[in-house]
Amino acid sequence: MDKRAKILVVEDENDINKLLCNLLKNNGHETKSAFSGTEALMYVQNEIWHAILLDLMIPGLSGEDVILKIREITNAPIIVVSAKISKKTKLELLNKGADDFICKPFDPDELIARVNSNLRRYLEFSIDKEKQKNILSYKNITLDIESKEVKVGQTIIPLTAREFEILKLFLTNPNKVFSKSNIFESVWKEEFLDADNTVNVHISRLRAKLSSVNNNEDYIETVWAMGYKLKK
């Protein structure tokens, strides 16, 4: 793993808890110990975790109840570390939200490998979701908020900073009609003056750039006496 993960270790036997924490720390991760189901849930409610190692036989809330309650809060992988359990119990725990099992006594190398495997899937999934949140799209237009890149199909369209912000405004609210004052005050962050032709000029340039890839497609329409919106 090339990312330092934050892992909650839920185990009521102090020696085992300490052993697990040391193994994880020696492999570059940050850990915190919890010794009961109630304490574990409190930490999950108040902090962000990338994985939870959970013993089933813990005081307070049972391990099974902890799994259900954790799943209401986070999708971070829950790895059950427990004495050998039956296939039926494993299936029940998987249905309740557990992701993996490590049997006691455990092999340290296998434990780290399983933890890292679960972390890799979870963190990559989280990064993919984060990337998706940064992408706005409409028809064949895609706008990357983070990289400031705009594409029509596979063609990159070079936009000025103002043109980019106008397009982002439209893509964020694809069904809304924006008046010239809406656009100006949102993008320029200044009071709009009726005689100002700035918005019209920028909209015209933006339209031309977007249509340059496909002359048959007009992405922005003028709504008479109201303003502009994305064309359906």
Phi, psi and omega in degrees: 000134178258004178242131178287120183257155179254117189237131176265127180252113183252102185203125187276344176276116188303317182296317180291319178302313181296320179298314179298315180298317180295318178301315182292319178296320179294343177256020170091009182258160176260138183229160169219144181261140169231144187243006176207164178296321180296316179295318179301314181296322178299316180294320181294324180291332188251351182221162177266130180236145177267343176196154177230123172265126191228121169277145182279324185270077182234151178288171182077226175295142178290161179302320180297316179293324178298317179302311181300317182288324177297320182295340175284345187249318187214156175259010178303143183299135175253117181250113181282125176245107188206167174298158186308128182240162186287161177300321180299315180295320178300315180297319179297318181291322176298318178294332179277345176130001176291152182252331185200168181227140172231123184273139171274142353289141186256155174272124184304319181294319179293319180301311180297319180297317180292318179299311182295324178297314178294319178298317182301312180297315183293314183291321178294321177296318180295319179295319178299318179295321179296320178296319180299324180294336182271359181251123173253142181218152176204125187052238179255020175267135170232138180233121179263110183298323185283312183274350182065026181261135178240133178233144166247111191065237178255006183265126178284131180253115179285120180241152171285168181300319180292318179298319178300314182293324177295314180296318178300320178300316179295315184290331178288333181228070191296342182255001186270143171267124181256126173286165178299323179292322175304310184295312184298313183290331178285322186266315182272343179060035178226166179288137181274136176250131187305326184281353184286125181261009186301314183298314180303317181297314182292321177297317180299316179294319179297316177302313183297318181294317180293323182279349184297332179283322182222101185295342181275354185248124174246119189268340183238132179244152176269127176259113190306130177066007181237313182151226185226154174205167175291138182276131181283000000 
